[in-house]
Amino acid sequence: MLIPAFAALFDMDGVLVDNTEFHINAWLQFAQRHGFPLTKDQYVDHINGRVSADAMAYVFGRPIADDELTTLTEEKESIYRELYAPHLQPTSGLLAFLDKLKAENIKLAVGTSAPVSNVSFTLDGLPLRPYFDVIVDASMIQHGKPNPEIYLTAAQRLGIDPTCCVVFEDALAGIEAGLRAGMTVIALATTHTHAELADTGAALIVDDFTGLTVDAVRALVTAG
């Protein structure tokens, strides 16, 4: 029986790198600096996985004009990069898993709500960019997660039907985006607990990529 080809689509923050706590701390510092105290729960519920325009609008309680958004976003992200730079490393098991996927000629993409500066910081800093055939960041889409646009765009650029794609996500908004795109979703419990992810519709919940096999992922996509 011919097994259909599938593609693997990865969120970046909280997936390729286990950096959620550093983003939380950066957002808390940024919001405090601007007089808008923010809690960790608010970050998880309203900011994690979302594009900067939506996140900044939540923090400031108003829509943010494009020029102001660029300035504020880079201010926040510079705080994050300063905090995380000494700790930058791939999520456990990631490199071995990516090597397995590439060995079987599986097409790979990144679909991230992060700005270009953070994409470069992460993908070039490790470096991970050579693994991926397609990279879709916040500058390339009109609608952020949980809208499925980012993952549908990645699938289109890979030339793979969305139903033959698996999405690796940590954020609730990202999981919803993957599901709304008609894709199989594997959730990483880097931001949320297994219990919090249990009812999201993810086909599998893992702590990291350790021990994950291509055959196991292919079976989930085929079953879906």
ZAMARGU-4260 file (C-alpha; in steps of 0.2 Angstrom, whole numbers, plus 5000, padded with zeros to 4 digits):
<rodrens>
0) 5000/5000/5000 | 5007/5017/4995 | 5008/5028/5011 | 5005/5046/5006 | 5019/5059/5009
5) 5017/5070/5024 | 5025/5086/5030 | 5030/5092/5047 | 5026/5110/5052 | 5034/5117/5068
10) 5029/5132/5079 | 5045/5140/5085 | 5044/5147/5103 | 5040/5133/5115 | 5043/5120/5102
15) 5060/5121/5093 | 5066/5130/5109 | 5059/5128/5126 | 5059/5146/5130 | 5042/5150/5137
20) 5048/5156/5154 | 5060/5168/5146 | 5046/5176/5135 | 5035/5177/5150 | 5048/5186/5160
25) 5051/5198/5145 | 5033/5202/5143 | 5031/5205/5162 | 5046/5217/5162 | 5040/5226/5146
30) 5022/5228/5152 | 5028/5234/5169 | 5040/5247/5160 | 5025/5254/5151 | 5014/5254/5167
35) 5003/5240/5162 | 5006/5226/5175 | 5004/5209/5168 | 5002/5191/5176 | 5009/5175/5170
40) 4991/5168/5168 | 4987/5183/5157 | 5001/5179/5146 | 4996/5161/5144 | 4978/5166/5140
45) 4980/5181/5129 | 4998/5182/5122 | 5006/5166/5120 | 5006/5160/5102 | 4998/5176/5095
50) 5005/5189/5083 | 5012/5205/5091 | 4998/5216/5085 | 4986/5206/5095 | 4997/5204/5110
55) 5001/5222/5111 | 4983/5227/5109 | 4979/5216/5124 | 4993/5224/5135 | 4989/5242/5130
60) 4970/5240/5129 | 4969/5248/5112 | 4974/5245/5094 | 4992/5249/5090 | 4997/5258/5074
65) 5010/5250/5063 | 5024/5262/5066 | 5021/5261/5085 | 5019/5242/5084 | 5036/5240/5076
70) 5045/5250/5090 | 5036/5242/5104 | 5038/5224/5097 | 5057/5227/5095 | 5058/5234/5112
75) 5050/5219/5120 | 5059/5206/5109 | 5076/5214/5113 | 5072/5211/5132 | 5068/5193/5127
80) 5084/5190/5117 | 5095/5197/5131 | 5087/5186/5144 | 5087/5170/5133 | 5104/5172/5123
85) 5114/5164/5137 | 5102/5149/5137 | 5098/5147/5119 | 5097/5128/5115 | 5085/5116/5105
90) 5072/5107/5114 | 5077/5090/5120 | 5077/5077/5106 | 5074/5090/5092 | 5090/5088/5082
95) 5089/5069/5082 | 5071/5070/5077 | 5074/5083/5063 | 5088/5072/5057 | 5077/5057/5056
100) 5064/5067/5046 | 5077/5073/5034 | 5083/5056/5031 | 5066/5051/5025 | 5064/5066/5014
105) 5050/5073/5024 | 5047/5091/5020 | 5048/5103/5035 | 5042/5120/5039 | 5042/5133/5053
110) 5025/5143/5056 | 5029/5156/5069 | 5020/5171/5076 | 5037/5178/5080 | 5045/5193/5072
115) 5059/5191/5059 | 5072/5197/5072 | 5068/5183/5083 | 5067/5170/5069 | 5084/5175/5064
120) 5090/5174/5082 | 5084/5157/5085 | 5085/5148/5068 | 5102/5155/5064 | 5109/5155/5082
125) 5107/5137/5084 | 5108/5135/5069 | 5092/5126/5063 | 5087/5135/5047 | 5096/5122/5035
130) 5083/5109/5041 | 5068/5119/5035 | 5061/5120/5017 | 5049/5134/5021 | 5048/5147/5035
135) 5033/5157/5037 | 5034/5171/5050 | 5022/5185/5056 | 5027/5197/5042 | 5020/5185/5029
140) 5002/5183/5035 | 4987/5194/5038 | 4979/5184/5052 | 4988/5177/5067 | 4984/5161/5076
145) 4971/5154/5081 | 4967/5158/5062 | 4974/5144/5052 | 4982/5155/5039 | 5000/5153/5044
150) 4999/5134/5043 | 4989/5134/5027 | 5002/5146/5020 | 5016/5134/5025 | 5007/5119/5018
155) 5004/5128/5001 | 5022/5133/5000 | 5028/5115/5003 | 5016/5109/4990 | 5008/5097/5003
160) 4989/5095/5006 | 4984/5101/5023 | 4977/5084/5028 | 4994/5077/5026 | 5002/5089/5038
165) 5007/5087/5056 | 5009/5102/5067 | 5020/5103/5082 | 5013/5116/5094 | 5013/5121/5112
170) 5001/5136/5113 | 4982/5134/5113 | 4980/5147/5099 | 4992/5137/5089 | 4984/5120/5092
175) 4968/5128/5087 | 4976/5135/5071 | 4983/5118/5066 | 4966/5109/5069 | 4956/5123/5059
180) 4969/5120/5045 | 4963/5102/5045 | 4980/5095/5051 | 4985/5083/5064 | 4992/5091/5079
185) 5005/5085/5091 | 5006/5096/5107 | 5021/5099/5117 | 5019/5101/5136 | 5031/5115/5137
190) 5019/5129/5141 | 5004/5120/5147 | 5002/5104/5157 | 4997/5087/5150 | 4980/5090/5159
195) 4978/5107/5151 | 4981/5100/5134 | 4970/5085/5136 | 4954/5092/5128 | 4962/5102/5115
200) 4960/5090/5101 | 4979/5086/5099 | 4982/5068/5093 | 4997/5066/5105 | 5004/5076/5119
205) 5023/5074/5123 | 5035/5083/5134 | 5048/5085/5121 | 5055/5076/5105 | 5065/5062/5114
210) 5060/5045/5107 | 5048/5052/5094 | 5049/5042/5078 | 5044/5046/5060 | 5034/5030/5059
215) 5024/5035/5075 | 5020/5053/5067 | 5016/5045/5050 | 5004/5034/5058 | 4995/5048/5067
220) 4994/5058/5050 | 4987/5043/5041 | 4974/5039/5055 | 4969/5057/5055
</rodrens>
